[in-house]
């Protein structure tokens, strides 16, 4: 491919597909409904479609994108540490912040499976598919690169939460990168999401 001044463009076709596809998947999620339940939509959009592209288009094993147990001992240690560190923060925000209570207070029905379905694909998209694809090309810079669309995808949520997600996205990415798996970032995120709903609804 040549650009407008005649120079040949050298692009990683897998990286190009992942960048375009992940952006379109986020936009489809925002504007369209595929099923009667948003949680199943997100499993389809953020887990099944990226896995399908990985297996049938890239001809690669999903473990190359963090779909594995990875370093499970380190992963479990990070999971426990993440939960212990975030629990008091989440408790304070959920019980004291009015915008958090208003946004999350009515979402307790179906827990913890609603948050599981909501986040399993979400974490694979950012901390699996995007992170490990970008890491091949950009190394450690991929930790910040995957955190940018993650933060932007929080637009419309409480302001304090959205402002923190560029740093939270980096932290989740670091856990995934270190453990070679998106699973442990997912477990931490699943806890955070479930716990803040319970706190905001007054159950904790």
Secondary structure by P-SEA (a helix, b strand, c coil): cccccbbbbbbaaaaaaaaaaaaaaaaaaacccccccaaaaaaaaccaaaaaaaccccccccccccccccaaaaaaaaaaaaaaaaaaaaaaaaaccaaaaaaccccccccaaaaaaacaaaaaacccaaaaaaaaccccaaaaaaaaaaaaaaccccaaaaaaaaaaaaaaaaaaaaaccaaaaaaaaaaaaaaaaaaaaccc
